[in-house]
C-alpha cells in the first residue's frame, strides 16, 4: 500500500536529529564495547498485528549515523502486517546499528501505533459514507507525523493546527457574544478556510445554521439528537459528531447520517507496537 507522505525530508531529519541528540548526548558509551570494524545483520520483527508507519523516520536515524547502512523493507507504510512478520533487514556496522536501535524503533512503534488504532476505527465504520477524523490531541512535536500515521491507518485529518481552519468553541462564543457574532467575525477575516462551530444542543445548531457555518460540530449529542440534527440540517452544513466516541458506539453514531466523526483517541490513547530488532 502506498501512502503519500507530504512531509519534507528536511522536516523528518530535523525530528530525528533532536531525538538522536536526546538519546546519545556526547557518545554511546555501551557501543564502545563493540569492535569499530564489526559488521552485522539485524532483522526487525513485529510481535503483534499492526499497520506499519514511520519508515522514513526509521531510515533517517541510521542514515544520519552512518549512510553505509543498508535497509531492505518487506512492507510499506500503510500495510497491515501480521505478528512475527519480518518488516525489514539491516546490514552495517554493529556499533551504529546498536546506537540507533532504540531511537529508530521509538519512531516506528509509536507511529505504527497511531496507524494501527486508526485502521481499527476505519474498519468499524466500513461501508458507511462517513469520515473518521483525528484532532489536535497529539504528542507535542509529533503532530504532523501522527497525522500522517492517521492517514496510513485509513482515517482522515482534521485541521492541522490553529492556522488552517477556524473552530469556534464555547469560550469563543462567550467572548464574541453569540454564535452569529462569532461566525460573522470569522467571515470578516476572509481567511479562505472552513468555519466550524461547536454546538451543545439543537437550539445552538439552529443558530449555527442561520449564521452560515460551513461545518457544525455536535458535541456529546445523544444518538436521537444526532438523528434530529441530520434531519434539521438537510445538507446545509457538514455535520461532525464529537465527544465520547469509542469503538463500541462509533458505528451507531455513523449510522445517524453525520458526515464526520472526530476521535481524539487516534493520537492520544495509543499503545506502542511491540517490535523486536534481532542481531545475527
Buried (B, 14 or more C-beta within 10 A) or exposed (E): EEBEBEBEEEEBBEBBEEBBEEBBEEEBEEBEEBEEEEEBBBBBBBEBBBBBBBBBBBBBBBBBBBEEBEBEBEBBBBBBBEEEBBBBBBBBBBBBBBBBBEBBBBBBBBBBBBBBBBBBBBEBBEEBEBBBBBBBBBEEEBBBBBBBBBBBBBBBBBBBEEEEBBBBBEEBBEEBEEBBBBBEBBBEEEEEBBBBBBBBBEEBBBBBBEBBBBBBBBBEBEEEBBBBBBEEBEEBBBBBBBBEBEEEBBBEBBBBBBBBBBBBBBBBEBEBBEBEBEEE
